[in-house]
Amino acid sequence: MQSFLAKQQKHFMIYLAVYVALTFLLIIQVFTHPQFDGDDFLSADYFISQGLAPHVDFFDAHPLFTNYFFAQIFWLTGSSPSSLILLSLLDIILTLFCAYLCSAIAKKNSFRNPHVASILFLSSYTAVGFFFQRYDFAAMLGILLFFWFEKPFLRGLTLGFLILLSPITFFAAGVMGLAYLFQTFREHKKKLAPIIVGLLLSLLIWRLVQYQTPLAAMYQDIFVFNGSLGSYYPVPFLEFFFFTGIFEISALLFGTVIIYRKWRESKFVSLAAVFVAAMLFQILMMNIVYGLFTRLKMPALVPITVLMIILISDYKAKIGYLVVAFHLFLVLLAFTPNLSLPLLTDYALANELNDCVKQDATFYYDASPPENVSRVHLFREPSEFHWYLRHWATRANITLPPTAINDSYYICGNTISASAIQCSEEHMQSLQNACNANKLSRPLWIPVRERLRQVID
């Protein structure tokens, strides 16, 4: 008995050390790498906090339902860049919560190693992405909540939001929802009513939150415009294969084996298989319609990835931790951490820049800042904050502000009207020097990929 307790205590201490180390890595990563499309979502948060309606008062090609909730941070802090730190802390909390959900779902379904699910989640892209304002990660949280909840009403509620959150999961969540309803109808007909009530309530909440935006405007921007982006910005094969291809194919291969073994005996596995198959089918269709490699790049695939992570926890511990090591290696290669935490410096610079620029300033940001140099964020009314607006604004029925500013002044990735600057020239030059010195982390995978390209060519 004593030896058993000693072994349990030893395992507890090992797991505790692993979770502490991965949480520490998560915090470093949150303040190392700028978020994918982060400027767009932060701008949307700020605009919403000012009472502006997406797709009406400002253009955005993303679904922004969840941004109404993140916008409350700007409502509390105003345009203070301290909101950036609060949003980052919220991302850390939600990421750790998702890691817990992975382990809880694995345990609920009697998988062999629930800890593998949470550790793999924290070692994988799912934790490095950590930007829950993006609909991909909101959908990832949605699919986890759907499988975590037991009560039919809550499952219906989360299923409805999952269908409405993202154009990438719209079809997959709908197909999985039909399979879930059919499964419930066969086994527990009385549970259908609360599921449907939850679905209808989610639709009502979704519409009430975005009551200012016509459905036609959402469809035009999110489905028509955003769906066609893949045909204009194709991903080169080498960029797709390394990192997304290697990463996702490995997860799918391991997860598919478990699906094959357990889809008949496990409701979770069967529904997860339906979701994954439907989403892959939708992406295949998008590649046929819009061009090769459309929506195949991360983070579009994270809702699939998180299900594969849970399934992998049913392998023997040695195999599970081998996958953990492989994913962690890929992630550190593609998202190399930087202990100097450059984004914290960025936030301080944003605070200084916002104090030096008038509230009614005319500005637009640099579409292609120098490599590894971040663009310091300005919180102002809508202007040309989407770089592709110049080419596609007419398609979105948006009137563009002038792309040229007569008395232009460039500072930290922003072109601002010189008359809007209210700090001394010496102060602004010092600020620009600080921006130049604050180098972002250059991932190790970039020189590796460049070397591979040379070898192939």
Long-range contacts (C-beta under 8 A, 24 or more apart in sequence): 15-115, 18-119, 19-118, 19-119, 19-122, 22-119, 22-122, 22-123, 22-127, 23-96, 23-122, 25-122, 25-337, 26-92, 26-95, 26-96, 26-122, 26-127, 26-130, 27-92, 28-337, 28-338, 28-339, 28-341, 29-127, 29-128, 29-130, 29-335, 29-337, 30-88, 30-91, 30-92, 30-130, 30-343, 31-88, 31-341, 31-342, 31-343, 31-344, 32-335, 32-337, 32-338, 32-341, 32-342, 32-343, 32-440, 32-441, 33-128, 33-335, 33-343, 33-440, 33-441, 34-343, 34-346, 34-374, 34-440, 35-131, 35-133, 35-134, 36-129, 36-131, 36-134, 36-299, 37-62, 37-134, 38-131, 39-365, 39-375, 39-377, 39-385, 40-385, 40-386, 41-67, 41-70, 41-131, 41-133, 41-134, 42-84, 42-87, 42-133, 42-377, 43-382, 43-385, 44-71, 45-70, 45-71, 45-73, 45-74, 45-83, 45-87, 45-133, 46-71, 46-74, 46-79, 46-379, 47-381, 47-382, 48-74, 49-73, 49-74, 49-75, 50-381, 52-382, 53-210, 53-212, 53-213, 54-210, 54-213, 55-213, 55-214, 55-217, 55-218, 55-220, 55-221, 55-222, 56-212, 56-213, 56-214, 56-217, 57-382, 58-382, 59-221, 59-382, 59-386, 59-389, 59-393, 59-396, 59-398, 60-221, 60-386, 61-221, 61-222, 61-225, 61-226, 61-229, 61-386, 61-396, 62-134, 62-135, 62-222, 62-226, 63-135, 63-164, 63-165, 63-166, 63-167, 63-218, 63-222, 64-210, 65-135, 65-161, 65-164, 65-165, 65-206, 65-209, 65-210, 66-132, 66-133, 66-135, 66-138, 66-165, 67-133, 68-209, 68-210, 70-132, 70-133, 74-379, 79-354, 79-379, 79-380, 80-351, 80-354, 81-347, 81-348, 81-350, 81-351, 81-354, 81-377, 81-379, 82-347, 82-351, 84-343, 84-346, 84-347, 84-350, 84-377, 85-344, 85-347, 87-133, 88-343, 90-132, 91-130, 91-131, 91-132, 92-130, 94-130, 94-132, 94-141, 95-122, 95-126, 95-127, 95-130, 95-132, 96-122, 97-141, 98-126, 98-140, 98-141, 98-144, 98-306, 99-127, 101-144, 101-145, 101-148, 102-144, 102-306, 102-309, 102-310, 102-313, 103-313, 104-148, 105-144, 105-147, 105-148, 105-268, 105-310, 106-310, 106-313, 106-314, 108-148, 108-268, 109-266, 109-268, 109-269, 109-310, 111-310, 111-311, 111-313, 111-314, 112-313, 112-314, 112-315, 112-316, 112-317, 112-320, 113-313, 113-314, 113-315, 113-316, 113-317, 113-320, 114-313, 115-313, 116-312, 116-313, 116-315, 116-317, 116-320, 116-321, 116-324, 117-309, 117-310, 117-312, 117-313, 119-321, 119-324, 120-309, 120-312, 120-313, 120-320, 120-323, 120-324, 120-327, 121-306, 121-309, 123-324, 123-327, 123-328, 123-331, 124-247, 124-251, 124-305, 124-309, 124-327, 124-328, 124-331, 125-247, 125-298, 125-299, 125-302, 125-305, 125-327, 125-331, 126-302, 126-305, 126-306, 126-309, 128-331, 128-335, 129-298, 129-299, 129-302, 131-299, 134-299, 135-165, 135-166, 135-168, 136-166, 136-168, 136-299, 136-300, 136-302, 136-303, 137-299, 137-302, 138-165, 138-166, 139-165, 139-166, 139-168, 139-169, 139-173, 139-302, 139-303, 140-302, 140-303, 140-305, 140-306, 142-169, 142-173, 143-169, 143-173, 143-275, 143-303, 143-306, 143-307, 144-306, 147-268, 147-271, 147-272, 147-310, 151-194, 152-184, 152-191, 152-192, 152-194, 152-195, 152-198, 153-194, 153-195, 153-197, 153-198, 154-198, 155-180, 155-195, 155-198, 156-194, 156-195, 156-196, 156-197, 156-198, 156-199, 156-201, 156-202, 157-198, 157-199, 157-201, 157-202, 158-198, 158-202, 159-195, 159-198, 159-199, 159-202, 160-198, 160-199, 160-200, 160-201, 160-202, 160-203, 160-206, 161-202, 161-206, 164-202, 164-203, 164-206, 166-303, 167-222, 167-223, 167-226, 167-227, 168-279, 168-282, 168-283, 168-295, 168-300, 168-303, 169-279, 169-303, 171-278, 171-279, 171-281, 171-282, 172-275, 172-276, 172-278, 172-279, 172-282, 172-303, 173-275, 174-278, 175-274, 175-275, 175-278, 176-271, 176-274, 176-275, 176-278, 179-270, 179-271, 179-274, 180-271, 183-267, 183-270, 183-271, 220-396, 220-397, 221-396, 225-392, 225-395, 225-396, 227-286, 227-290, 228-290, 229-290, 229-388, 230-286, 230-287, 230-290, 230-291, 230-293, 230-294, 230-295, 231-290, 231-291, 231-294, 234-291, 234-292, 234-293, 234-294, 235-293, 235-296, 235-297, 237-293, 238-449, 238-452, 238-453, 238-456, 239-297, 239-449, 240-293, 240-296, 240-297, 242-445, 242-448, 242-449, 242-452, 243-298, 243-330, 243-333, 243-334, 243-445, 244-296, 244-297, 244-298, 244-301, 245-296, 246-330, 247-298, 247-327, 247-330, 248-298, 248-301, 248-304, 248-305, 250-323, 250-326, 250-327, 251-304, 251-305, 251-308, 251-309, 251-312, 251-323, 251-327, 252-276, 252-304, 252-308, 254-308, 254-311, 254-312, 254-315, 254-319, 254-323, 255-307, 255-308, 255-309, 255-311, 255-312, 258-311, 258-312, 258-314, 258-315, 259-311, 262-314, 269-311, 272-307, 272-310, 272-311, 275-303, 275-304, 275-307, 276-304, 276-307, 276-308, 279-303, 279-304, 280-304, 332-444, 333-443, 333-444, 333-445, 333-448, 334-443, 334-444, 334-445, 335-441, 335-443, 336-441, 336-442, 336-443, 336-444, 336-445, 337-441, 338-440, 338-441, 342-374, 342-438, 342-439, 342-440, 342-441, 343-374, 345-434, 345-438, 346-374, 346-376, 346-377, 346-438, 349-376, 349-412, 349-431, 349-434, 349-435, 349-438, 350-376, 350-377, 350-378, 352-431, 353-378, 353-411, 353-412, 353-414, 353-431, 354-378, 354-379, 355-423, 356-421, 356-422, 356-423, 356-427, 356-428, 356-431, 357-416, 357-420, 357-421, 357-422, 358-420, 358-421, 358-422, 360-420, 361-416, 361-417, 361-420, 362-401, 362-402, 362-405, 362-416, 362-417, 362-420, 363-405, 363-414, 363-415, 363-416, 363-417, 363-420, 364-401, 364-403, 364-405, 364-414, 364-415, 365-413, 365-414, 365-415, 366-410, 366-413, 366-414, 366-415, 369-413, 371-442, 372-439, 372-440, 372-441, 372-442, 373-413, 373-435, 373-436, 373-438, 373-439, 373-440, 374-413, 374-435, 374-438, 374-440, 375-412, 375-413, 375-414, 376-411, 376-412, 376-413, 376-414, 376-435, 378-414, 378-416, 411-435
